Amino acid sequence: MRYLIPLVAGAALVAGLASPAQAAPASNEWTADVSGRAVTWGGSPPTGLIELGSHRLAQPANAVTAAVTGDGVVDVRGLRADGQWTEWLEAPATLPVTTSTIETRVVLSSGKASRVKLTATQVPATVAADDVSVAAAGRSYRVYATREGLVGGTTANGHVIRSRDHFVALPSRRGLAAKNSGNYSVQVCASNGRCEWAPVWDVGPWNTKDDYWNPSATREMWKDLPQGKPEAQAAYENNYNGGKDQFGREVANPAGIDLADGTFWDGLKLTTNSWVTVTYLWTGSGPVGTVRTAAANGTVNVRSGANSSSSQVGLAANYAQVRVTCQLTGESVSGTQGTSNVWYRIASGKHIAKAYVAGVSGATAC
């Protein structure tokens, strides 16, 4: 779990695609004045985020450089062919795709930034391009989960933690979703067979640059560790890095994921820190949808069959993305997306009503 409850300064700035009337001209060199932008502070250690939104390129590119006037670095990501985003990478960065749309955010450790200049170019690929033409579930690893707690604290994306909240934290901001967004979500399953689908809204435990789910060619730190093994686990079990995390702290548990209280207690029905199986859904491909509930902190029941009389086998949190394996006809249900008798299978033996899932396209019959 995280240990510090940070202060909050400013308000969240939610970024999205600019409307046609506001869209800037397409270009491969552009600047942004960030001196008047809202900064969201949160996480531990505290970081500030300034979301700059999307930018259209005049020519497709796969590499971005950035120059910041003032404090901070720039994270960049590219829009994939399937409409999903790559992971965030700190500039200068070579993306795993060639794209015509780039999104950026400034990351502050202290102080403030006033201006950002960005340049996008095409360079030889350093890793194999993301293949999104064939449906894939995404990378999945067994890691140790701890309960985050910290109700009333603020996560790295500016979310104020509620009682029995539903989100997770991973030890790298490469997979950090914006507040009230789930484009980086996970499927977490316990040994009791229960699963929860939840967005990644915080950074931790222990480290902040340990994207252990990535191969060594692209992993930010600890490249000599096996893919899927968190640095904290290696430090705790094998005295890796002298048993310390990236900040020099003695690692007291092998955690590779933090779970918000609701995910921990209600979604997975855990009573103590446990080993879980995590699927990092953005590393997959295929039909995807976003869970929407009426309540901001709501969840949707995940059931063993396509009806409300089937056993509840987990939960899907508001804003979480789900990968749809196939769809089938079942009980008619009314929800935030209307009334429908279609249900989506989102894992073996796990189903969710279409009435609560937005944006699914291309799902085939089971």
C-alpha positions as CSV (number, residue, x, y, z in Angstrom):
1,M,0.0,0.0,0.0
2,R,1.0,3.6,-0.2
3,Y,2.1,5.4,2.9
4,L,1.6,9.1,2.4
5,I,-1.6,11.1,2.0
6,P,-0.8,14.0,-0.3
7,L,-2.2,17.5,-0.5
8,V,-4.3,18.6,-3.5
9,A,-3.7,21.8,-5.4
10,G,-5.8,23.0,-8.3
11,A,-8.5,21.1,-10.1
12,A,-8.5,18.3,-12.6
13,L,-8.4,19.3,-16.2
14,V,-10.0,16.6,-18.3
15,A,-8.5,16.3,-21.7
16,G,-10.2,15.0,-24.8
17,L,-10.3,15.5,-28.5
18,A,-10.8,19.1,-29.6
19,S,-14.0,19.9,-31.3
20,P,-13.8,20.9,-35.0
21,A,-14.3,24.5,-34.2
22,Q,-11.5,24.5,-31.7
23,A,-9.1,22.1,-33.4
24,A,-5.6,23.5,-34.0
25,P,-4.1,23.1,-37.5
26,A,-2.5,19.8,-38.1
27,S,1.3,20.1,-37.7
28,N,4.3,18.1,-36.6
29,E,5.8,21.0,-34.6
30,W,3.6,22.7,-32.0
31,T,3.8,24.6,-28.7
32,A,1.5,24.8,-25.7
33,D,1.3,27.6,-23.2
34,V,0.7,25.8,-19.9
35,S,1.2,28.7,-17.5
36,G,-2.5,29.1,-17.0
37,R,-3.5,25.5,-17.0
38,A,-4.9,23.7,-14.0
39,V,-2.5,21.3,-12.2
40,T,-3.8,18.2,-10.5
41,W,-1.5,17.2,-7.6
42,G,-1.8,13.7,-6.0
43,G,-0.1,10.4,-5.5
44,S,2.9,9.5,-3.4
45,P,5.4,10.9,-3.9
46,P,3.3,13.9,-5.0
47,T,3.2,14.7,-8.7
48,G,1.3,17.3,-10.7
49,L,-0.4,16.5,-14.0
50,I,-1.3,19.1,-16.7
51,E,-3.4,17.4,-19.4
52,L,-2.8,19.0,-22.8
53,G,-5.2,16.9,-24.9
54,S,-4.9,15.6,-28.4
55,H,-3.0,17.0,-31.4
56,R,-3.4,16.1,-35.1
57,L,-0.2,15.6,-37.0
58,A,0.3,16.8,-40.6
59,Q,2.3,13.7,-41.3
60,P,2.1,10.4,-39.5
61,A,4.9,9.9,-37.0
62,N,6.2,7.5,-34.3
63,A,8.6,9.6,-32.3
64,V,8.1,12.7,-30.2
65,T,10.6,15.1,-28.5
66,A,9.6,17.8,-26.0
67,A,11.2,20.8,-24.5
68,V,9.7,22.2,-21.3
69,T,10.3,25.8,-20.1
70,G,10.3,25.4,-16.3
71,D,9.8,22.3,-14.2
72,G,8.6,18.9,-15.5
73,V,8.7,16.3,-18.2
74,V,6.2,15.4,-20.9
75,D,4.4,12.1,-21.3
76,V,3.2,11.2,-24.8
77,R,1.0,8.5,-26.3
78,G,-0.3,7.7,-29.8
79,L,-3.7,6.7,-31.1
80,R,-3.7,3.1,-32.4
81,A,-5.6,1.9,-35.4
82,D,-8.3,0.3,-33.2
83,G,-9.1,3.6,-31.5
84,Q,-7.3,2.8,-28.3
85,W,-4.1,4.5,-27.0
86,T,-0.6,3.3,-26.6
87,E,0.9,3.5,-23.1
88,W,2.2,6.8,-21.9
89,L,6.0,7.2,-22.6
90,E,8.2,10.0,-21.3
91,A,9.6,12.1,-24.1
92,P,11.8,11.8,-26.0
93,A,10.0,8.6,-26.9
94,T,9.5,6.2,-29.8
95,L,6.0,5.0,-29.9
96,P,5.1,1.4,-30.8
97,V,2.8,2.7,-33.6
98,T,3.0,5.2,-36.4
99,T,0.1,7.6,-35.8
100,S,-1.6,10.8,-36.9
101,T,-2.9,11.7,-33.4
102,I,-0.7,12.4,-30.3
103,E,-1.8,13.1,-26.8
104,T,0.4,14.8,-24.2
105,R,0.6,15.7,-20.5
106,V,3.1,17.5,-18.4
107,V,4.3,15.8,-15.2
108,L,5.6,18.1,-12.4
109,S,7.6,17.0,-9.4
110,S,7.7,20.5,-8.0
111,G,7.4,24.1,-9.2
112,K,5.6,24.9,-12.4
113,A,6.0,24.9,-16.2
114,S,5.2,27.7,-18.5
115,R,5.6,26.4,-22.1
116,V,6.1,23.2,-23.9
117,K,7.5,22.7,-27.5
118,L,6.9,19.4,-29.2
119,T,8.1,17.8,-32.4
120,A,6.9,14.6,-34.0
121,T,9.0,12.7,-36.6
122,Q,9.2,9.3,-38.2
123,V,12.2,7.2,-37.1
124,P,13.1,3.5,-37.5
125,A,11.0,1.4,-35.1
126,T,12.8,0.2,-32.0
127,V,10.2,-2.5,-31.2
128,A,7.7,-4.5,-33.1
129,A,4.5,-2.5,-33.9
130,D,1.4,-3.2,-31.9
131,D,-0.7,-5.7,-33.8
132,V,-4.3,-4.8,-33.2
133,S,-5.8,-6.7,-36.2
134,V,-6.5,-9.9,-34.2
135,A,-8.3,-10.0,-30.9
136,A,-6.1,-10.8,-27.9
137,A,-6.9,-10.9,-24.2
138,G,-3.8,-8.9,-23.0
139,R,-0.8,-9.8,-20.9
140,S,-1.6,-11.6,-17.6
141,Y,0.6,-12.2,-14.5
142,R,0.2,-13.4,-11.0
143,V,1.2,-10.7,-8.5
144,Y,0.8,-9.9,-4.9
145,A,-2.0,-7.4,-4.1
146,T,-2.3,-5.1,-1.1
147,R,-5.2,-3.0,0.0
148,E,-4.7,0.7,-0.6
149,G,-7.0,2.3,1.9
150,L,-6.2,6.1,2.3
151,V,-9.9,7.2,2.1
152,G,-9.9,10.9,1.7
153,G,-6.5,11.0,0.0
154,T,-5.9,11.9,-3.6
155,T,-4.6,9.5,-6.2
156,A,-2.0,10.3,-8.9
157,N,-4.7,11.3,-11.4
158,G,-6.5,13.7,-9.0
159,H,-9.3,11.3,-7.8
160,V,-10.3,11.8,-4.2
161,I,-10.6,8.3,-2.6
162,R,-14.0,7.3,-1.4
163,S,-15.1,4.7,1.1
164,R,-15.2,1.3,-0.5
165,D,-13.8,2.8,-3.7
166,H,-13.1,0.8,-7.0
167,F,-9.8,1.4,-8.8
168,V,-6.3,0.0,-8.7
169,A,-2.7,1.3,-8.5
170,L,0.2,0.1,-10.6
171,P,3.8,1.0,-10.0
172,S,4.3,3.0,-13.3
173,R,2.5,6.0,-14.7
174,R,2.7,4.5,-18.2
175,G,-0.6,2.9,-17.5
176,L,-2.2,5.7,-15.5
177,A,-5.7,6.7,-16.8
178,A,-7.1,10.2,-16.4
179,K,-9.6,10.9,-13.8
180,N,-13.0,9.5,-14.7
181,S,-11.5,7.5,-17.5
182,G,-10.7,3.8,-17.9
183,N,-8.6,3.5,-21.1
184,Y,-6.1,1.8,-18.8
185,S,-8.0,-0.9,-16.9
186,V,-7.3,-4.3,-15.4
187,Q,-9.1,-7.5,-14.8
188,V,-8.1,-8.7,-11.3
189,C,-9.0,-12.3,-10.3
190,A,-8.6,-13.9,-6.9
191,S,-8.1,-17.6,-6.2
192,N,-11.8,-17.8,-5.1
193,G,-12.8,-17.3,-8.7
194,R,-14.1,-13.8,-8.3
195,C,-12.9,-11.0,-10.6
196,E,-13.2,-7.2,-10.8
197,W,-12.7,-4.9,-13.8
198,A,-11.3,-1.6,-12.5
199,P,-9.5,1.5,-13.9
200,V,-5.9,2.4,-13.1
201,W,-6.1,5.6,-11.1
202,D,-3.0,5.6,-9.0
203,V,0.7,4.9,-9.1
204,G,2.3,2.4,-6.7
205,P,2.9,0.3,-4.7
206,W,6.6,1.0,-3.8
207,N,7.9,2.1,-7.2
208,T,6.7,4.6,-9.9
209,K,8.8,3.4,-12.9
210,D,8.2,-0.3,-12.8
211,D,6.1,-1.3,-15.8
212,Y,6.8,-5.0,-15.0
213,W,4.2,-6.3,-17.5
214,N,6.3,-5.0,-20.4
215,P,9.2,-7.0,-21.9
216,S,12.8,-5.9,-21.1
217,A,13.1,-4.1,-24.5
218,T,10.6,-1.5,-23.4
219,R,10.5,-1.8,-19.5
220,E,11.5,1.5,-18.1
221,M,13.6,0.2,-15.2
222,W,14.8,-3.1,-13.8
223,K,15.3,-4.5,-17.4
224,D,17.2,-7.6,-16.1
225,L,14.1,-8.9,-14.2
226,P,11.8,-11.5,-15.8
227,Q,8.7,-10.0,-17.6
228,G,5.8,-10.1,-15.2
229,K,7.9,-9.9,-12.0
230,P,7.6,-6.6,-10.1
231,E,10.8,-5.1,-8.6
232,A,9.2,-5.1,-5.2
233,Q,8.7,-8.9,-5.4
234,A,12.3,-9.5,-6.5
235,A,13.5,-7.2,-3.7
236,Y,11.4,-8.9,-1.0
237,E,12.0,-12.5,-2.2
238,N,15.5,-12.4,-3.6
239,N,17.1,-9.3,-2.0
240,Y,17.2,-7.7,-5.5
241,N,18.5,-4.1,-5.4
242,G,19.6,-4.8,-1.8
243,G,16.0,-5.4,-0.8
244,K,15.1,-1.8,-1.6
245,D,12.7,0.0,-3.9
246,Q,13.7,2.8,-6.3
247,F,13.6,5.3,-3.5
248,G,15.9,3.3,-1.2
249,R,13.2,2.1,1.1
250,E,13.3,-1.4,2.6
251,V,10.6,-3.4,0.8
252,A,8.2,-4.9,3.3
253,N,6.0,-7.0,1.0
254,P,6.2,-8.2,-2.7
255,A,3.2,-6.1,-3.9
256,G,2.8,-5.4,-7.6
257,I,-0.7,-3.9,-7.4
258,D,-2.7,-1.9,-4.8
259,L,-6.5,-2.4,-4.7
260,A,-9.0,0.2,-3.5
261,D,-11.1,-0.9,-0.6
262,G,-14.2,-1.7,-2.6
263,T,-12.2,-3.7,-5.2
264,F,-10.5,-5.6,-2.3
265,W,-13.5,-6.3,-0.1
266,D,-16.5,-6.3,-2.4
267,G,-15.2,-7.1,-5.8
268,L,-12.8,-9.9,-4.9
269,K,-14.1,-10.7,-1.3
270,L,-10.6,-10.7,0.0
271,T,-9.9,-10.5,3.8
272,T,-6.2,-10.2,3.6
273,N,-3.4,-9.2,1.2
274,S,-3.3,-12.0,-1.4
275,W,-1.8,-13.2,-4.7
276,V,-4.1,-12.4,-7.6
277,T,-4.0,-12.8,-11.4
278,V,-4.0,-9.4,-13.2
279,T,-4.7,-8.9,-16.9
280,Y,-3.5,-5.5,-18.2
281,L,-6.4,-5.0,-20.7
282,W,-4.8,-2.2,-22.8
283,T,-2.1,-4.6,-23.9
284,G,-4.8,-6.7,-25.7
285,S,-6.9,-6.0,-28.7
286,G,-10.4,-6.6,-30.0
287,P,-13.9,-5.3,-29.1
288,V,-13.9,-3.1,-26.0
289,G,-16.5,-1.2,-24.0
290,T,-16.7,1.2,-21.1
291,V,-18.8,0.4,-18.0
292,R,-21.1,3.2,-17.0
293,T,-23.2,3.4,-13.9
294,A,-25.6,6.0,-12.5
295,A,-23.6,6.4,-9.4
296,A,-20.1,7.9,-9.6
297,N,-18.7,5.1,-7.4
298,G,-21.1,2.5,-8.8
299,T,-20.4,-1.1,-10.0
300,V,-22.2,-3.6,-12.3
301,N,-22.7,-7.2,-11.3
302,V,-20.7,-9.7,-13.4
303,R,-22.6,-13.0,-13.6
304,S,-21.9,-16.6,-14.5
305,G,-24.7,-16.5,-17.1
306,A,-26.6,-14.1,-19.2
307,N,-29.3,-13.4,-16.7
308,S,-29.7,-11.8,-13.2
309,S,-30.5,-15.1,-11.6
310,S,-27.1,-16.5,-12.4
311,S,-24.5,-16.3,-9.6
312,Q,-22.6,-13.1,-9.1
313,V,-19.0,-13.9,-9.8
314,G,-17.5,-10.4,-9.7
315,L,-18.0,-6.7,-10.3
316,A,-17.1,-4.1,-13.0
317,A,-16.4,-0.6,-11.8
318,N,-17.7,2.6,-13.3
319,Y,-15.4,3.8,-16.1
320,A,-13.6,0.5,-16.3
321,Q,-13.0,-0.9,-19.8
322,V,-13.8,-4.5,-20.6
323,R,-12.6,-6.7,-23.4
324,V,-15.6,-8.4,-25.1
325,T,-15.0,-12.0,-26.1
326,C,-18.4,-12.4,-27.7
327,Q,-22.1,-11.6,-27.2
328,L,-25.2,-13.6,-26.5
329,T,-28.9,-13.2,-26.0
330,G,-30.2,-13.4,-22.4
331,E,-32.5,-11.6,-20.0
332,S,-33.6,-8.1,-20.9
333,V,-32.1,-5.5,-18.6
334,S,-32.5,-1.7,-18.4
335,G,-29.5,0.4,-17.5
336,T,-27.6,3.5,-18.2
337,Q,-27.3,2.5,-21.9
338,G,-31.0,1.7,-22.4
339,T,-32.8,-1.6,-22.4
340,S,-31.3,-4.7,-24.1
341,N,-31.3,-8.5,-23.9
342,V,-27.7,-8.7,-25.1
343,W,-25.0,-9.7,-22.7
344,Y,-21.3,-9.6,-23.2
345,R,-18.9,-12.4,-22.2
346,I,-15.8,-10.6,-20.9
347,A,-14.0,-13.7,-19.6
348,S,-14.7,-17.5,-19.3
349,G,-17.8,-17.8,-17.2
350,K,-18.1,-14.0,-16.7
351,H,-20.9,-12.0,-18.3
352,I,-22.1,-8.4,-18.1
353,A,-25.3,-6.8,-19.4
354,K,-25.0,-4.6,-22.5
355,A,-27.4,-2.1,-20.8
356,Y,-24.4,-0.9,-18.7
357,V,-21.6,-1.0,-21.3
358,A,-21.0,1.8,-23.8
359,G,-19.1,1.8,-27.1
360,V,-18.8,-1.9,-28.0
361,S,-18.3,-2.4,-31.7
362,G,-17.6,-5.6,-33.7
363,A,-18.5,-8.2,-31.0
364,T,-19.4,-11.6,-32.6
365,A,-21.9,-14.1,-31.4
366,C,-20.8,-16.7,-28.8
